[in-house]
Amino acid sequence: MRTRVKICGFTRVEEAVYAAHNGADAIGLVFYSPSPRNVTIDQAINITNALPAFTTVVALFVDETEARIRDVLKHVPIDCLQFHGDESSGACRIYGKRYIKAVRMQATTNVVQLAEQYHDAAGLLLDVYHADAKGGTGQSFDWELIPKQCALPIILAGGLDETNAKQAIQAVRPYALDVSSGVESSRGVKDALKVAAFIQQVNESDREIT
């Protein structure tokens, strides 16, 4: 099975377009004002309008109001929602969109139970737990916490870059990898060489497994 690649936290049109043309399956846009990768609706429109066909656009929210989410959906062509806060399953599904539920992994996290709770999610995104941050920390977690079997597709995030993408795929066999800070030159600014190297490592790992 081919490992999909989602690159999150784009703020510039040309960087998102480059990633899509070089093999990124999904582009993540952050609608969370405390984040250095936060985008406005106008920025998001400019980015999505420039993307080539068959590129999935994912909008990331953190405990956002329903009104704000609906406003984004009204103006931006979003394919999938990603909830990175403490949203209930009911709060995730009211928009009639496919959604991903992010899970900040701790030793006590029960991924199998969460897959039942968010049974209609398109996937569970497993990221590192950080007391003050909601993702994009550049830190990883213990992959041994991930169950071998899960009812939902696993999207692995947290501390990934071109140096450990192969290792992550071989250890976890996730449906997808999600990277943000690992392909940046500075916060919110993607590095073309790092993006290309990351995708290349994923593709090479898939070929080695098959």
N, C-alpha and C positions, 0 to 999 in steps of 0.2 A: 504493500500500500504506500502511495506517495505521501510524504509528510508535507502538509500545507504550511505556508508561512504568512503570518500576519505581522505587519510592522506598524507600530502604534505611535501616536504623538506627532503627526506631521503638522507643521505650521506654514510651510512654503509649497507653492504649487509645483515648482520644478522638481523638488525633492520627491514628492509623492508620485509624480509622473515617471521619474527615473526608476523608482522602486517597482512600480507596476510593470514597466517595460522590461525590467530585468528579472521578473518572475515572482514578485510578491502577489499572493492570492488575495490578500485583504489589506486595506488601508484603514488605520484607526485614527479617528478624530476625537480629541478630548474636549468635552464641554464641562469643565470643572475649573472654576476661576482660580483656586489656589495653586493650580498646576502651572509650571513654566511652559507647558505644552498646550495650554488652553487656547482654543480658537473661538472667534466670533462666528456668528451665522454667515456674515459676508465672506470671511476667510474660507469657511467650509464650502460655501457655494462655488467660490473660485476654484478650489481644489477639486471638488467633485466634477465640475463641468469640464475639467481638463483631462480627466482620467480616461484611459482606453477602455474599450468594451470588456466585459466579463471580469472587472475588478470589483470585488465586494467592498462596500463602504460600511464600516462599523463605527457607531457613535457611542462614546463612553460617558457614562454619568455616574455620579457618586451621591446617593441619597438626595436626588434632585426632585423638585416639585413636578407634579404632573403637568401643570401649565407650561413650565419651561420646556419639558420634553416634547410636548405637543407642538410648541412653537417651533422648535428645531425641525421636527418632522414635517411641519407645514411648509418649510422653506428649503430644506436640504434633502436630496434624494438618498435616504439612508436605507440600507438593506438589512442591517442587523443592529440590535441594541446590545450594549454591554453594561451590566450593572455591577459597579465596583464598591458598593457600600453595604448597608445592612438591609437591603430591600427584601421584602417577603416575596414568595413565589407569586402571590396574587398581584402584587404591585408591578411585577415584571411582565405579566402577560396581558395587561389591560390595553396595550397599544396595538394588538393585532399584528405584531412584528415578531420575527424570529429573534430570540435573545440568548445571550451568553451570561451566565452568572459567574462572577469572579469569586474565588475563595482564597482568603489569606491563611495560608497553611500554618498550623501549629501541631504539636505532638498529640493533642487531644482531638484534632479535626477528624470527623467521620465522613469521608468522601462518599462512601456507599449510601449513607443515610441522606446526605445532601442531594445525591442524584435522584433519590426517591422524592424528596421534597420539591425539587425543581425538575420534575420528570419530563416536562414539555420543553425544557431548554434545548437549544441547539448544541450546547456543550458546556462543560465546566472549565473555567480558566483557573488554573492553580498557580498562585503567586506567593511570594514570601510575606509573612506577617511582619508588619512594622507598626509600632504604636502611633506614630505621627504621620505616616505616609500611606497613601492609597494606591501604591504601585509606582513603577518607574524609578525604583530605588537603586537598581543595579546590583541588588543582592539576591542570592539564591537561598533555597531551603533544602532540607534533606529529602531527596527523591525517594528514599525508602518509605516515606510516609504515604506514597501513592499506591493504592491497591492494584494488584495485577489485573483484576477484572472490575469493570465499571459499566453501568447501564448507559452512560452518556459518553460522548467523545471527550477525551481529555486534551485540553490546550495547555501546554506547559509554558510558564513565564517565570521571570525572576532571575536576574544575573546572567542571562544568555548573551553570547557574542560569538564571533567566528571561531574562537579558540575552544569552545565547549559544545557547539551545536551537535557535532557528531556523537559525542559522549552522551548528550541528553537523549538523542534519538535511540541510541543503542541500549541505554539503561531503562528508558520509560516506554518507548514505542508509542509516543503520543499521536493523536490525530493531527495536531499542529503545534508549531512553536510560535510564541508571541514575543517579539523583541522591541525594545524602545531605546533605552539609554545605551544599550550595547552596540548600537550602530550610529552613535552620535559623536560629533566633534565637540559640541557643547549642548547644554540643555535646550531641547526643541529644535536643534539644527542637526539634520542627518548628514552623515558622511558617506558620499557615494561609494568610495572604496570599501568601507566597512559593510555597507548594504550588499554590494556585489559579492564580497567574500563570504558573508553569512549565508546568502542564498546558495552560493556555490558549495559550501560545506554541507548544507542540507541535501542538495542534489547528489553529491558524492556519497553521502551516507546511505541514501536510499538505494543507489546503485550497488553499493557493497552488500546491503542486506538482501537484495534480490539476487 
